[in-house]
Amino acid sequence: MNNRVLLRDADEMRLAIGEVADGIIGEFGANGLANVVLLGLYKAGVPLAERLKQVIKARTGVELASGTLDISMYRDDFGQRTALPLIRETDIPFDVDGAKLILVDDVLSTGRTIRAALDAVTDYGRPALIRLAVLVDRGGVEYPIRADYIGWSLEVSSSRKVLVEFSEEDGSDGVYEVAWQRRAE
C-alpha cells in the first residue's frame, strides 16, 4: 500500500497485547477466568485473540476458550457494497449462554463493526457479560461503544485508516496509518 506510515512496530505490539491481557486478568483474576471466553472478529481480531489467549495462559496457567466470528451479514452497509463480502467461518466451540465473553478486534473506529458483532453474538445465546478488547482505539465512534481493554489510543485523521498487520496473516507485525480506501470485502 502506498503512503504507509509506521505507527507501532512488532515489539510495541507485543507490549500492548501484554497490557490488554493484563487488563483482562486484572478484571477477572486468575481464579475468575474459568468462564471467560475470547471471540475474535475477522479478520485481524482472530490473530489478536489467539495472542491474548497465549499471553493469558503464560501469565496465569489458564487456557481460555476461544472462537471466531464473521459479522459480514450483520453489517449495516451490506446492501451498499459494490461487491459481495468474503464470508468466513464463524466457529464458536463454547456455550455462549452465561459466558463472560470478550469480543476482540484490532481497531475500534466508528463502532459499527462492534454493533454488528453484538447482533451476531446474541444470535448464538445470551452471555452473562460482554467486554471489548482492541489493540487500537482511533477515536471517532459513531455509536455509544467503548473498549474495555485498549493497547493504544491514537488520533488519526478521518481521511486516514489504521491498519494492523499480524505475521500470521501478513508476514510481519506492525500498525500503520494508510490512505483510506473503501474495500468491497
C-alpha positions as CSV (number, residue, x, y, z in Angstrom):
1,M,0.0,0.0,0.0
2,N,1.3,3.4,-0.8
3,N,1.8,6.2,1.7
4,R,2.1,3.9,4.7
5,V,3.3,5.4,8.0
6,L,4.5,3.0,10.7
7,L,2.8,3.9,13.9
8,R,3.9,0.9,16.1
9,D,6.4,-1.9,15.4
10,A,6.3,-5.6,16.4
11,D,7.9,-5.0,19.9
12,E,5.4,-2.3,20.7
13,M,2.6,-4.5,19.5
14,R,3.8,-7.3,21.8
15,L,3.9,-5.0,24.8
16,A,0.4,-3.6,24.0
17,I,-1.0,-7.1,23.7
18,G,0.5,-7.8,27.1
19,E,-1.2,-4.8,28.6
20,V,-4.6,-5.8,27.1
21,A,-4.1,-9.3,28.6
22,D,-3.1,-7.8,32.0
23,G,-6.3,-5.8,31.9
24,I,-8.4,-8.9,31.4
25,I,-6.5,-10.7,34.1
26,G,-6.9,-7.7,36.4
27,E,-10.7,-7.6,36.0
28,F,-11.3,-11.3,36.5
29,G,-8.3,-12.5,38.4
30,A,-6.6,-15.8,37.6
31,N,-9.3,-17.7,39.6
32,G,-12.2,-15.9,37.8
33,L,-11.0,-16.7,34.2
34,A,-12.7,-20.1,34.2
35,N,-15.9,-18.9,32.4
36,V,-14.1,-16.1,30.3
37,V,-14.0,-16.7,26.5
38,L,-12.4,-14.8,23.7
39,L,-14.2,-14.2,20.4
40,G,-12.0,-12.8,17.6
41,L,-13.7,-10.8,14.9
42,Y,-12.5,-11.4,11.3
43,K,-10.0,-10.5,10.1
44,A,-7.4,-9.1,12.4
45,G,-9.3,-9.8,15.6
46,V,-8.7,-13.5,15.1
47,P,-4.9,-13.5,15.5
48,L,-5.1,-10.9,18.2
49,A,-7.5,-13.2,20.2
50,E,-5.0,-16.1,19.8
51,R,-2.1,-14.0,21.0
52,L,-4.2,-12.8,24.0
53,K,-5.0,-16.4,24.8
54,Q,-1.3,-17.3,24.7
55,V,-0.3,-14.4,27.0
56,I,-3.0,-15.1,29.5
57,K,-2.1,-18.8,29.6
58,A,1.6,-17.9,30.1
59,R,0.8,-15.5,32.9
60,T,-1.9,-17.4,34.7
61,G,-1.8,-21.0,33.6
62,V,-5.4,-20.7,32.5
63,E,-6.2,-21.5,28.8
64,L,-9.3,-19.6,27.7
65,A,-11.7,-21.0,25.2
66,S,-11.7,-19.0,22.0
67,G,-13.6,-18.8,18.8
68,T,-14.1,-16.7,15.6
69,L,-16.9,-14.5,14.5
70,D,-17.8,-13.4,11.0
71,I,-20.1,-10.3,11.1
72,S,-20.3,-9.8,7.3
73,M,-24.1,-10.5,7.1
74,Y,-24.8,-8.2,10.1
75,R,-23.1,-5.1,8.8
76,D,-25.3,-2.1,8.2
77,D,-23.7,-1.4,4.9
78,F,-24.3,-4.9,3.5
79,G,-26.6,-3.7,0.7
80,Q,-24.4,-0.7,-0.2
81,R,-21.3,-2.5,-1.0
82,T,-20.2,-2.8,-4.6
83,A,-19.1,-6.5,-4.3
84,L,-20.3,-9.4,-2.2
85,P,-18.4,-9.7,1.1
86,L,-16.0,-12.5,1.7
87,I,-17.8,-14.8,4.2
88,R,-15.6,-16.6,6.6
89,E,-16.5,-19.4,9.0
90,T,-17.9,-18.5,12.4
91,D,-16.6,-21.0,14.9
92,I,-17.9,-20.8,18.5
93,P,-16.8,-24.0,20.2
94,F,-18.3,-23.0,23.6
95,D,-21.7,-22.2,25.1
96,V,-22.4,-18.5,24.7
97,D,-25.2,-18.7,27.3
98,G,-23.8,-17.4,30.6
99,A,-20.3,-16.9,29.3
100,K,-18.1,-13.9,30.2
101,L,-17.5,-13.1,26.5
102,I,-14.7,-10.8,25.3
103,L,-15.1,-9.6,21.7
104,V,-11.6,-9.0,20.2
105,D,-10.9,-6.7,17.3
106,D,-7.8,-4.9,16.0
107,V,-9.2,-1.3,15.7
108,L,-12.2,0.5,17.2
109,S,-13.1,3.2,14.8
110,T,-16.8,4.1,14.2
111,G,-18.2,1.3,16.4
112,R,-20.2,-0.1,13.5
113,T,-18.3,-3.4,13.4
114,I,-18.8,-3.9,17.1
115,R,-22.5,-3.1,16.8
116,A,-22.7,-5.8,14.1
117,A,-20.8,-8.2,16.4
118,L,-23.2,-7.7,19.2
119,D,-26.1,-8.5,16.9
120,A,-24.3,-11.6,15.7
121,V,-23.2,-13.0,19.0
122,T,-26.6,-12.7,20.6
123,D,-28.0,-14.9,17.8
124,Y,-25.8,-17.6,19.5
125,G,-27.0,-17.1,23.0
126,R,-27.1,-14.7,26.0
127,P,-23.7,-14.1,27.6
128,A,-23.5,-13.1,31.2
129,L,-21.5,-10.1,30.1
130,I,-19.7,-8.8,27.0
131,R,-16.5,-6.9,27.1
132,L,-14.5,-5.4,24.2
133,A,-10.7,-5.7,23.7
134,V,-8.9,-3.8,21.0
135,L,-5.3,-3.2,20.1
136,V,-6.1,0.4,18.8
137,D,-8.8,2.9,19.7
138,R,-8.6,5.5,17.0
139,G,-11.5,7.6,18.2
140,G,-14.4,8.8,16.1
141,V,-17.0,6.4,17.3
142,E,-20.5,6.9,15.9
143,Y,-22.2,4.6,18.3
144,P,-22.1,4.6,22.1
145,I,-19.5,1.9,22.2
146,R,-16.2,2.0,24.1
147,A,-13.5,-0.6,24.5
148,D,-12.8,-2.1,28.0
149,Y,-9.2,-3.1,27.2
150,I,-7.1,-1.0,24.9
151,G,-3.5,-1.3,23.7
152,W,-3.3,2.3,22.5
153,S,-5.4,5.3,21.8
154,L,-4.3,7.0,18.6
155,E,-5.7,10.1,17.0
156,V,-5.8,9.6,13.2
157,S,-7.4,11.9,10.6
158,S,-10.8,10.7,9.4
159,S,-9.2,10.6,5.9
160,R,-6.7,8.0,7.1
161,K,-7.1,4.4,8.2
162,V,-5.3,2.4,10.9
163,L,-4.1,-0.9,9.5
164,V,-2.9,-3.6,11.9
165,E,-0.9,-6.4,10.4
166,F,-0.1,-9.7,12.1
167,S,2.7,-12.1,11.0
168,E,0.2,-15.0,10.9
169,E,-1.8,-13.3,8.1
170,D,0.5,-10.6,6.6
171,G,4.1,-11.9,7.2
172,S,5.1,-9.3,9.8
173,D,3.7,-7.3,12.7
174,G,3.0,-3.6,12.5
175,V,0.4,-0.9,13.0
176,Y,0.2,1.6,10.1
177,E,-1.6,4.7,9.1
178,V,-2.7,4.5,5.4
179,A,-4.8,6.4,3.0
180,W,-8.5,5.5,3.4
181,Q,-9.7,3.2,0.6
182,R,-13.1,1.5,0.8
183,R,-12.8,-2.2,0.1
184,A,-15.6,-4.4,-1.2
185,E,-14.8,-7.1,1.4
